């Protein structure tokens, strides 16, 4: 029998937060293990509980959702972050994915759809609300950064180099003393940041860039 997906819900509005918790309570194989009202509290909670998924509002006092996403994804890369917000701002959408989010969902989504998104990111995939997907693709295709690798952290860059040398996730995990699941999350982040679909494309992109830079 599959294990329940462990979730932390983060929103500074208690009534909305409790509504999300209640909705997920009947979703099946999803367990809310914690609630937080700020990004600062969320980081401490995630580090303690190590949930599979964090549902995170983008507008909060103190650390907003973007800052919180960056800090949580850096500290706990095995935890998938879902931005749950009322904002349809395209810039925030792109910044959220660059910060490490794996899904961007608008508030008002049905409980069934939210549960589906949680299962999707827990399995290692990404999700964007369909109404925002076209905006995201347009922005991604409108122009690329001069250095496609500049958004990678030092560890992500090292993992990308290992991918380029032909190492599998388990081998990379053994080398870095991290679990295979954690490496898979890192790889997902790398693919999102480089805007490619597979680890092979990511390795080719890195190889071409480094080759051009050396000339």
C-alpha positions in Angstrom: 0.0 0.0 0.0 1.5 3.4 -1.0 2.6 5.7 1.8 0.6 8.9 2.5 2.0 12.1 1.0 3.0 14.3 3.9 2.1 18.0 3.4 2.7 21.3 5.2 0.3 24.2 4.5 1.7 27.7 4.7 -0.6 30.8 4.5 -0.9 33.8 6.8 -4.7 33.7 6.7 -5.8 31.1 9.2 -9.3 30.7 7.8 -8.0 29.9 4.3 -5.3 27.7 5.6 -7.8 25.7 7.7 -10.0 25.4 4.6 -7.2 23.9 2.6 -6.3 21.5 5.5 -10.0 20.4 5.7 -10.2 19.9 1.9 -7.1 17.7 1.8 -8.4 15.7 4.8 -10.8 13.8 2.5 -8.5 13.6 -0.5 -7.1 10.1 0.3 -3.4 9.2 0.9 -2.6 12.8 1.7 -1.8 13.8 5.3 -1.3 17.4 6.5 1.5 17.2 9.1 1.9 20.9 9.8 0.6 24.4 9.3 2.5 27.7 9.3 1.6 31.4 9.0 4.9 32.7 7.7 7.8 31.7 5.5 10.2 31.9 8.5 8.0 29.5 10.5 7.6 27.3 7.4 11.4 26.8 6.9 11.8 25.7 10.5 8.9 23.3 10.3 10.0 21.8 7.0 13.5 21.2 8.3 12.0 19.5 11.3 9.3 17.4 9.6 10.8 16.9 6.1 7.4 16.7 4.3 7.0 15.6 0.8 5.2 18.7 -0.3 4.7 22.3 0.9 1.7 24.4 -0.1 2.9 28.0 0.0 1.1 31.3 -0.5 3.1 33.9 -2.5 1.8 37.0 -0.5 2.9 36.9 3.1 4.4 39.3 5.6 8.1 38.9 6.3 9.5 36.5 3.7 7.1 36.4 0.8 6.5 33.2 -1.1 9.4 33.7 -3.5 11.9 34.2 -0.7 10.4 31.3 1.2 10.5 29.1 -1.8 14.2 29.8 -2.4 15.2 29.2 1.2 13.1 26.0 1.6 14.2 24.5 -1.7 17.9 25.2 -0.8 17.6 23.7 2.7 15.3 20.8 1.8 15.5 20.0 -1.9 13.6 16.7 -1.5 10.5 18.7 -0.5 8.4 19.8 -3.5 6.9 23.3 -3.3 3.5 24.2 -4.6 2.7 27.9 -4.9 -1.0 28.3 -4.1 -2.0 31.9 -4.8 -4.6 34.3 -6.2 -1.9 36.1 -8.3 -1.8 35.6 -12.1 1.4 37.7 -12.4 3.5 36.1 -15.1 6.8 37.5 -13.6 6.0 35.9 -10.2 5.2 32.6 -12.0 8.6 32.5 -13.6 10.4 33.7 -10.5 8.7 31.0 -8.5 9.9 28.3 -10.7 13.4 29.7 -10.8 13.4 29.8 -7.0 12.6 26.1 -6.9 8.8 25.7 -7.0 7.4 22.7 -8.9 3.8 23.9 -9.3 1.9 27.2 -9.5 -1.8 26.9 -8.8 -4.5 29.6 -8.5 -6.6 29.7 -5.4 -10.1 28.6 -6.2 -9.0 25.3 -7.6 -11.1 22.4 -6.6 -10.0 20.1 -3.8 -9.8 17.2 -6.3 -7.5 19.2 -8.6 -5.3 20.4 -5.7 -4.9 16.8 -4.6 -4.0 15.9 -8.2 -1.3 18.6 -8.2 0.1 17.4 -4.9 0.4 13.8 -6.2 2.0 15.1 -9.4 4.8 17.0 -7.7 5.3 14.3 -5.1 6.0 12.0 -8.0 8.7 14.4 -9.2 6.9 16.2 -12.0 5.9 19.9 -12.4 2.6 21.5 -12.8 1.3 24.9 -14.0 -2.4 26.0 -14.0 -3.5 25.6 -17.6 -4.6 29.3 -17.8 -1.1 30.4 -17.0 0.8 27.8 -19.1 0.6 29.8 -22.3 1.9 32.9 -20.6 4.8 30.9 -19.2 5.7 29.4 -22.6 5.6 32.8 -24.2 7.9 34.3 -21.6 10.3 31.4 -21.8 10.5 31.6 -25.6 10.8 35.4 -25.7 14.5 35.4 -24.9 17.2 33.4 -23.0 19.7 34.6 -20.5 23.2 35.1 -21.8 24.4 32.4 -19.4 21.8 29.6 -19.2 23.6 28.2 -16.1 23.7 31.3 -14.0 20.6 30.4 -12.0 22.1 27.0 -10.8 23.4 26.7 -7.3 26.9 25.3 -6.8 25.5 21.9 -5.9 23.1 21.9 -8.9 26.0 22.7 -11.2 28.0 19.9 -9.7 25.1 17.5 -10.2 24.7 18.7 -13.8 28.4 18.0 -14.4 27.9 14.4 -13.0 24.9 13.9 -15.3 27.1 15.0 -18.2 29.6 12.4 -17.3 27.0 9.7 -17.5 26.3 9.1 -13.8 22.9 7.9 -12.7 20.9 9.4 -9.9 21.9 6.6 -7.4 25.5 7.0 -8.3 25.3 10.8 -7.8 23.6 10.3 -4.5 26.3 7.9 -3.3 29.0 10.4 -4.3 27.3 13.3 -2.5 25.9 11.3 0.4 22.4 12.2 -0.5 19.4 9.9 -1.2 18.3 9.0 -4.7 15.0 10.8 -4.1 16.9 14.0 -3.2 19.0 13.8 -6.3 15.8 13.4 -8.4 14.4 16.6 -6.9 17.7 18.4 -7.7 17.5 17.1 -11.3 13.9 18.4 -11.6 15.1 21.8 -10.4 17.9 21.8 -12.9 15.7 21.0 -15.8 13.2 23.7 -14.8 16.0 26.4 -14.5 17.5 25.4 -17.8 14.1 25.2 -19.5 14.8 21.8 -21.0 12.8 18.6 -20.9 15.3 15.9 -20.1 18.6 15.3 -18.4 20.2 14.6 -21.7 19.2 18.0 -23.1 20.5 19.6 -19.9 23.9 17.9 -20.2 24.1 18.9 -23.9 23.3 22.5 -23.1 25.9 22.7 -20.4 28.5 21.0 -22.7 27.8 23.5 -25.5 27.9 26.5 -23.2 31.2 25.5 -21.6 32.7 24.7 -25.0 31.7 28.2 -26.4 33.0 29.9 -23.3 36.3 28.1 -23.7 36.8 29.4 -27.3 
